[in-house]
Amino acid sequence: DRLKRALAIRQKLFNGQNTTGYRLLNGEGDLLPGLVCDVYGNTAVVKLDGAGPAGFYDIQGIAAWLQERLQLQAVFLKSRPGSESRGSAIASAAPAGPVTFTEHGVKFQADVVQGQKTGFFLDQRENRKRMQVIRWLQMHMCVA
C-alpha cells in the first residue's frame, strides 16, 4: 500500500535524526497524486489538491490511519487558498494554537490552522541545519 510505503521511507529517513516535523506524503512523489500530509510532532496537516483528490481519497479513513500509525492527537484538513475557511479538523479537535515539533533537535512552532499552506516550510530543513553550523562557527571561531 502506498501509505505504508511512504511511512516506511520517512521512518527510515528520520530515524535517529531527532526530527518530528516532516512531509509524510508528497503527492505524486509517493504515487498519491493530489495528497500531501505534513507531520508536526503530534499533529498532521492534510491538503488535497482540488476536487479530483477530494472526491477520490477517503479522507476520514486516511486520518484514522494516520492517527493509529503515528499516535497523533489531531489531523487537520487544510483548505485551498481562496476557500471560505482555513480548514477543518478531521480527527480530534483542531489545535488551539501553534504546535511544537523538532528538526535536528531544535524546537519550532507552526500554526497549522492559521498559517500559510500546511504551516511551515519543511523543505528548508537542511538549510536551517546549515545555518546552525554557520552560527556556531561565527560564535566560536570569531577572533578579532
C-alpha positions in Angstrom: 0.0 0.0 0.0 1.3 3.5 -0.9 0.6 5.0 2.5 2.6 2.3 4.3 5.5 2.6 1.8 5.6 6.4 2.3 5.6 6.0 6.1 8.4 3.3 6.0 10.6 5.6 3.9 10.1 8.6 6.2 10.7 6.5 9.3 13.9 5.2 7.8 14.9 8.7 6.7 14.3 10.4 10.0 15.3 7.5 12.4 17.7 8.9 14.9 17.5 12.5 13.4 15.6 13.9 16.4 13.1 15.3 13.9 9.3 15.3 14.4 8.4 17.7 11.6 8.5 16.3 8.1 6.5 15.7 4.9 5.0 12.3 5.2 3.0 12.2 1.9 4.3 14.1 -1.1 1.6 13.7 -3.7 2.9 12.4 -7.0 6.3 11.6 -5.5 4.7 8.9 -3.4 2.3 7.9 -6.2 -0.6 9.6 -4.3 -1.5 12.4 -6.7 -3.0 15.5 -5.1 -2.5 14.3 -1.5 0.0 16.0 0.8 0.5 15.4 4.5 2.9 17.1 6.8 3.5 15.9 10.4 4.3 18.4 13.1 5.0 16.4 16.3 1.6 15.0 17.4 -0.4 16.8 14.7 -0.8 16.1 10.9 -2.0 18.5 8.3 -3.5 17.1 5.1 -4.0 19.0 1.9 -6.0 17.8 -1.1 -5.1 19.5 -4.4 -8.5 20.1 -5.9 -11.9 18.4 -6.4 -10.4 15.3 -8.0 -8.4 14.2 -5.0 -11.2 15.3 -2.7 -13.6 13.0 -4.4 -11.1 10.2 -4.8 -9.5 9.8 -1.4 -11.3 8.6 1.7 -10.0 11.4 3.9 -11.7 10.1 7.1 -10.0 6.7 6.5 -6.6 8.4 5.9 -7.0 10.5 9.1 -7.8 7.3 11.1 -4.8 5.5 9.6 -2.5 8.4 10.4 -3.8 8.6 14.0 -3.3 4.9 14.5 0.1 4.6 13.0 1.6 7.8 14.4 -0.3 8.2 17.6 -1.4 11.7 16.6 -3.5 14.0 18.7 -5.0 15.8 15.7 -5.4 15.6 12.0 -6.3 18.9 10.3 -7.5 19.2 6.7 -6.2 22.4 5.2 -8.4 24.2 2.7 -7.2 25.6 -0.6 -6.4 29.3 -0.8 -9.5 31.3 -1.5 -11.8 29.0 0.4 -14.2 30.4 2.9 -12.5 28.6 5.8 -8.9 27.7 6.7 -9.8 24.1 7.0 -11.3 21.6 9.4 -10.4 19.0 12.0 -10.9 15.5 10.6 -9.6 13.6 13.6 -10.0 15.1 17.1 -10.2 18.8 17.6 -8.2 21.4 15.6 -5.1 22.6 17.6 -6.0 25.7 19.6 -2.6 27.4 18.8 0.8 26.7 17.3 2.1 23.1 17.6 5.6 22.3 18.6 7.9 20.0 16.7 11.7 19.4 16.3 14.2 19.5 13.4 17.6 18.0 14.3 16.8 18.6 17.9 15.8 22.3 17.5 12.3 23.2 18.6 10.0 25.1 16.2 6.3 26.0 16.3 3.9 26.1 13.4 0.3 27.5 13.3 -1.2 24.8 11.2 -4.7 26.3 11.3 -4.0 29.9 10.5 -0.6 29.5 8.9 0.2 29.5 5.2 -0.2 26.3 3.3 0.3 23.4 5.7 2.0 25.6 8.3 5.8 25.6 7.8 8.4 25.3 5.1 9.6 21.8 5.9 11.6 21.6 2.7 14.1 24.1 4.2 15.2 21.7 7.0 18.7 21.2 5.6 19.2 24.9 5.1 18.2 25.6 8.7 20.7 22.9 9.8 23.5 24.5 7.8 22.6 27.9 9.4 23.0 26.3 12.8 26.6 25.2 11.9 27.4 28.6 10.5 26.1 30.4 13.6 28.1 28.1 15.8 31.2 28.8 13.8 30.6 32.5 14.0 30.2 32.4 17.8 33.1 30.1 18.5 35.6 30.8 15.8 35.4 34.6 15.6 38.7 36.2 16.7 39.0 40.0 16.5 
